[in-house]
């Protein structure tokens, strides 16, 4: 059985300490994820101004490259929303939140500023089956479907559930389960057809190499 794809969504504010310590903790966790073989890392630091995000993204990309030198799998760094930052630092991926730019628009900007032969990965946040269909037909490579089991920090958000996930996974692009995913329910997501697991806390609060080993067994 192939190991499921893994998608780490970052949140430096969830780490303890001041801004400097949190930043260092995030970069260390990114390198840990890469060395453990996580496939995608979405740099989702939405509160940062573009200049600060660019500096963090540049440092994160250095950690990705350093980690891949000893890792077994390639990790793609996805910059949240900011195609310009991805281009500036040399990242090969962009994540588009719901109601953001269309993937085709990102490709247009990308091809006018970067070598069009450089592989670009675009993931899109999806919260309904219709969103997944638009992502599929609109040029996205991945769909991050959420919340499957709800959001711990937004308890009023209704979960989509496994049946909703199952319907979304009939798409031709890989669909990742996000939202309340734990080691206990990850298998159910994969059995519903998810290509992989996306999470914040699951990765930030655990030893990632151990997670990879468990999820791949």
C-alpha positions as CSV (number, residue, x, y, z in Angstrom):
1,X,0.0,0.0,0.0
2,X,1.4,3.4,-1.0
3,X,1.8,5.9,1.8
4,X,-0.8,8.7,1.6
5,X,0.3,12.2,0.6
6,X,0.9,14.6,3.5
7,X,0.3,18.3,3.5
8,X,1.5,20.5,6.4
9,X,-0.2,23.9,6.9
10,X,1.9,26.2,9.0
11,X,0.9,28.4,11.9
12,X,3.8,30.0,13.7
13,X,1.5,31.7,16.2
14,X,0.6,28.3,17.6
15,X,4.1,27.9,19.0
16,X,5.1,29.3,22.4
17,X,7.5,32.1,22.9
18,X,8.0,35.6,21.4
19,X,8.0,36.3,17.7
20,X,11.7,35.4,17.2
21,X,11.3,32.1,19.0
22,X,8.1,31.3,17.2
23,X,9.7,32.0,13.8
24,X,12.7,29.7,14.7
25,X,10.3,27.0,15.9
26,X,8.4,27.2,12.6
27,X,11.5,26.9,10.5
28,X,12.7,24.0,12.5
29,X,9.4,22.3,12.1
30,X,9.5,22.9,8.4
31,X,12.9,21.2,8.1
32,X,11.6,18.3,10.3
33,X,8.7,17.9,8.0
34,X,10.9,17.8,4.9
35,X,13.3,15.3,6.4
36,X,10.4,13.1,7.3
37,X,9.1,13.1,3.8
38,X,6.1,15.5,3.9
39,X,5.0,16.2,0.4
40,X,3.6,19.7,0.6
41,X,4.1,22.6,3.0
42,X,1.7,25.5,2.8
43,X,3.3,28.6,4.3
44,X,0.0,30.1,5.7
45,X,1.2,33.1,7.7
46,X,-1.6,35.4,6.7
47,X,-0.9,38.2,9.2
48,X,2.5,39.0,7.8
49,X,3.0,42.0,5.5
50,X,4.5,41.1,2.1
51,X,8.1,42.0,3.0
52,X,8.1,39.9,6.2
53,X,6.4,37.1,4.4
54,X,9.0,37.2,1.6
55,X,11.8,37.0,4.2
56,X,10.1,34.1,6.0
57,X,9.4,32.3,2.7
58,X,13.0,32.6,1.6
59,X,14.2,31.1,4.9
60,X,11.6,28.4,4.7
61,X,12.7,27.5,1.2
62,X,16.3,27.2,2.4
63,X,15.1,24.8,5.1
64,X,13.2,22.8,2.4
65,X,16.2,22.5,0.2
66,X,18.4,21.6,3.2
67,X,15.9,19.0,4.4
68,X,15.5,17.4,1.0
69,X,19.3,16.7,0.8
70,X,18.7,14.0,3.4
71,X,15.1,13.2,2.7
72,X,13.7,10.5,0.5
73,X,10.8,12.5,-1.1
74,X,10.5,15.8,-2.7
75,X,8.7,18.5,-0.8
76,X,6.9,21.4,-2.5
77,X,6.6,24.7,-0.7
78,X,3.3,26.5,-1.3
79,X,3.1,30.2,-0.6
80,X,-0.4,31.1,0.7
81,X,-2.2,33.5,-1.8
82,X,0.9,35.5,-2.8
83,X,2.0,34.5,-6.2
84,X,4.4,37.5,-6.3
85,X,6.2,36.2,-3.2
86,X,6.4,32.7,-4.6
87,X,8.1,34.1,-7.7
88,X,10.4,36.4,-5.8
89,X,11.8,33.6,-3.6
90,X,11.8,30.9,-6.2
91,X,9.1,28.6,-4.6
92,X,7.3,26.3,-7.0
93,X,3.9,26.4,-5.5
94,X,1.0,28.6,-4.5
95,X,-2.0,27.9,-2.4
96,X,-5.2,29.8,-3.2
97,X,-7.8,30.4,-0.5
98,X,-11.5,30.3,-1.4
99,X,-12.5,33.3,-3.5
100,X,-8.9,34.2,-4.3
101,X,-7.4,34.4,-7.8
102,X,-8.3,31.6,-10.3
103,X,-5.6,29.1,-11.0
104,X,-5.6,30.2,-14.7
105,X,-4.7,33.7,-13.6
106,X,-1.9,32.4,-11.4
107,X,-0.5,30.5,-14.4
108,X,-0.7,33.7,-16.5
109,X,1.3,35.7,-14.0
110,X,3.7,32.9,-13.4
111,X,4.5,32.4,-17.1
112,X,5.1,36.1,-17.6
113,X,7.6,36.2,-14.8
114,X,9.2,32.8,-14.5
115,X,10.5,30.1,-16.9
116,X,7.2,28.5,-18.1
117,X,9.0,25.1,-18.1
118,X,9.5,25.3,-14.3
119,X,6.8,23.1,-12.6
120,X,4.2,25.1,-10.8
121,X,1.9,23.4,-8.2
122,X,-1.4,25.1,-7.3
123,X,-3.6,24.0,-4.5
124,X,-7.0,25.5,-3.8
125,X,-9.2,25.6,-0.6
126,X,-12.5,23.9,-1.2
127,X,-15.5,23.9,1.2
128,X,-18.1,22.3,-1.0
129,X,-18.3,19.8,-3.9
130,X,-18.9,22.7,-6.3
131,X,-15.6,24.2,-5.2
132,X,-13.7,21.0,-6.0
133,X,-15.3,20.9,-9.5
134,X,-14.3,24.5,-10.2
135,X,-10.7,23.7,-9.0
136,X,-10.6,20.7,-11.2
137,X,-11.8,22.4,-14.3
138,X,-9.9,25.7,-13.6
139,X,-6.4,24.4,-13.6
140,X,-5.7,23.5,-10.0
141,X,-3.4,20.6,-9.2
142,X,-4.7,19.9,-5.7
143,X,-7.9,20.5,-3.7
144,X,-7.8,20.9,0.1
145,X,-11.3,20.0,1.3
146,X,-12.4,21.3,4.7
147,X,-13.6,21.1,7.3
148,X,-14.2,17.3,7.3
149,X,-14.6,16.9,11.0
150,X,-14.9,20.6,12.1
151,X,-12.6,23.3,13.2
152,X,-11.4,23.3,16.8
153,X,-10.9,27.1,16.8
154,X,-14.3,27.7,15.1
155,X,-16.7,25.2,16.8
156,X,-19.7,26.8,15.0
157,X,-18.4,25.7,11.6
158,X,-20.4,22.7,10.5
159,X,-18.3,19.7,9.4
160,X,-18.7,18.4,5.8
161,X,-18.3,14.8,7.0
162,X,-17.0,11.7,5.4
163,X,-19.8,11.4,2.8
164,X,-19.1,14.9,1.6
165,X,-15.4,14.0,1.4
166,X,-16.2,10.8,-0.5
167,X,-18.2,12.8,-3.1
168,X,-15.4,15.3,-3.5
169,X,-12.8,12.6,-4.0
170,X,-14.4,11.5,-7.2
171,X,-12.6,14.4,-8.7
172,X,-9.7,13.8,-11.2
173,X,-7.3,15.9,-9.0
174,X,-6.0,14.8,-5.6
175,X,-8.2,15.8,-2.7
176,X,-6.7,16.3,0.8
177,X,-8.8,16.0,3.9
178,X,-8.5,19.0,6.3
179,X,-10.2,20.0,9.5
180,X,-10.2,18.0,12.7
181,X,-8.1,15.2,11.2
182,X,-6.3,13.0,13.8
183,X,-4.4,9.8,13.8
184,X,-7.6,8.1,14.9
185,X,-9.8,9.3,12.0
186,X,-7.2,9.7,9.2
187,X,-7.7,6.1,8.0
188,X,-11.4,6.9,7.5
189,X,-10.5,9.8,5.3
190,X,-8.2,7.7,3.2
191,X,-10.9,5.0,2.9
192,X,-13.3,7.7,1.7
193,X,-10.9,8.3,-1.2
194,X,-8.7,11.2,0.0
195,X,-5.3,11.2,-1.6
196,X,-3.8,12.5,1.5
197,X,-4.1,14.3,4.9
198,X,-3.7,18.0,5.4
199,X,-3.3,19.5,8.9
200,X,-1.8,22.1,11.2
201,X,-1.9,20.7,14.7
202,X,-1.3,17.1,13.7
203,X,2.1,18.1,12.4
204,X,3.0,20.9,14.7
205,X,2.2,19.1,17.9
206,X,3.7,15.7,17.1
207,X,7.0,14.1,16.0
208,X,6.5,14.1,12.2
209,X,8.7,11.1,11.5
210,X,6.6,9.0,13.8
211,X,3.4,10.3,12.2
212,X,4.7,9.4,8.7
213,X,5.6,5.9,10.0
214,X,2.2,5.4,11.5
215,X,0.2,6.8,8.5
216,X,2.3,4.7,6.1
217,X,1.9,1.4,7.9
